[in-house]
Amino acid sequence: MHINRRTVAITLTAMLLAAAAPTAAQASPATESGAAPSACRPANHTAKITDAPASAGHHHYRVTLTAPRGYDPCELAGSPTDVRFSDRGSQTRLTAGRYGDQHTAVTFGPGHPVHFDIQVPNDARQVSADEASFTLQAPDGQIPGTSFAEGTLKVATGTLIGPLLQGA
């Protein structure tokens, strides 16, 4: 039996490509080191809205973000952006501005909760909401995706979002 070298080369190449194909189709790990996914990704943390002490002319709400064990800590900075408020699934027409230091970084992850303030003017016409959606900021740009926080609050024109701070 005579074996053609060209046929052997084509067969060997096809076998090598077939063996490599499943590896190329697999998703890459979250990081090159194989570490756990980042706590900053919206699916990897929870957020809750609670009442906070009022100040002269404003009502305040605290939004606390927590991450369960199994996620890597990450750095956040400034106020969340693209903040929107909803009530029973219907989005309000209000948007929020930002205040405070937008550059100081905080560490967020399991055992390291962070929070931000929602400041609402007392003298404005307020509307009820039960959810806030927002985009977190890292020191070097936005974190992809939208995070959500639940809790009862009232918002109004002139509502401002404070920067992220350490602690619950």
N, C-alpha and C positions, 0 to 999 in steps of 0.2 A: 504494500500500500504506500503510495507516494503522497506526502503532505506538502502542500504549497506553503511556503514561508509567509506569503502575503495573507493567506487565509488565517494562519496562526496569529499574525500580528493584529488583524482586524478583530478576531475573536478575543484575544487577550485585552485589547483596548476596550471592547464592549463590556467585558467582565469587570474591568477596573472602573469604568464609568458607572456601571450598575451598582457596584459596591459603594461608590462615593455618593450616589444620588440621595439616599436617605439622610446622610449626614448634612448635606447642603440644604435640605428642605426643613430641617429642624430649626425651631426658634433659638435665637442666641440667648444666653443667660442675661439677667438684668445688668450685671457688670462683668467685666473681664475676669475679676477675681472669683466669681461665683458667689458673691455675698448675697444676702437677702435683699428683696425689693425695698425701695425707698419708702419711708413713712410719709413722704410729701405727696406721693401720688394719691389722687382723690379716692380711689378704691381702697386705700390702705389705712385710712383714718376715719374717725367719727367726729362730729361737731355738734354742740348743743348750745342753744341760746337761753340765757337766764337773765333775770333782772339784776341790775347793778345800782349802786348808790347814785342818786340824782345830783346834779350840780346846778348852779344858778342859771336858770333859763333852759335847762336841758334834762331830758330823761336819758338814762344810759342802759344799755344791754351789753352783756359780756358773751362773746362767742368763744367757747373753749374747745380746742382740738386735742384729741388724744389718739394715740396709736397703740395697738395691742403688741404683745411680745411677738417676735418673729420678723420684725421689719428693721431695716437699718435706719439710724438717725440721719437727719439731713439739716440743711441750713435754709432758713426762711428770712425774708427781710421786708420791711415796709408794710403798707396796708394792702389787703387783698384788693383786687380790681374787678371790674365787670360785675359789681354787686347788684343783684336783683332780688326783689322780695315777692313772695307769692302768698296767697290766702286760699286754702282749700283747692289748690291746683291751678288757680287763676293768677297770672302774673299781674302785679300792680304796675302802674306806669311810672313809678318813682325810680330814680337812679340816685346813687350816693356818691359824694365826693370823698376826698381823703384829707387827713390832717396828720401832723406830727412828723417825726424823723422817718424818712423813707429809706435810710441806708444802713441802719444798725441791724446786724444779723443775729438771729437767735437759733439755738439748736432745738430741733423737734424730733421726737421719737419715743419709743417705749420708755416710760418712766420720766419723760421730759415733756409734759403738756405745755402748750402755748395758748395765748388768748389774744383777742382784739376787741376793741370797743365799738359799739354802734351808738352814736350820739344823735339824739333826735330833739329838735327845738320844741319847747313846750307851747309856744304861741302860734304854731302852724297847724293847719287842718291835718289831723292824723288819720291814717287808715290802718286797719288791722292786717296782720300778716302772721303766718305760722311757719314760714320757711325762708331762708336766705340762701342764694346760690352765689358763688364767688370763685375767682381764680387766684391762687396763691402765687406769691412772688419769691424767687430765690435771689441771692445777691447779684447773680449774673443774668436775670431774666425771669420770664414766666414759667411756672410749672404747668405742663400740658394737662388739660382737662378741667372739669368744673367740680368743685366741692359743694356740699350741701349741709346746712345746719337747720335743725328743727327746734321750735320753741315759740311761745306766744309773745308777740311784740306789736307795737304800733310805730309806724314810720310816717314821715312827712317830707315835704319839700325842704331842702336844707340839711337832710340827714348826712352825717359824715362818718367815715370809717377810720378808726385809729390804727396805728402800726401794731404788728405782732410783738407781744411781750412774753417773757418766760413766765411759767407758772399757770396754775389752774384758776 
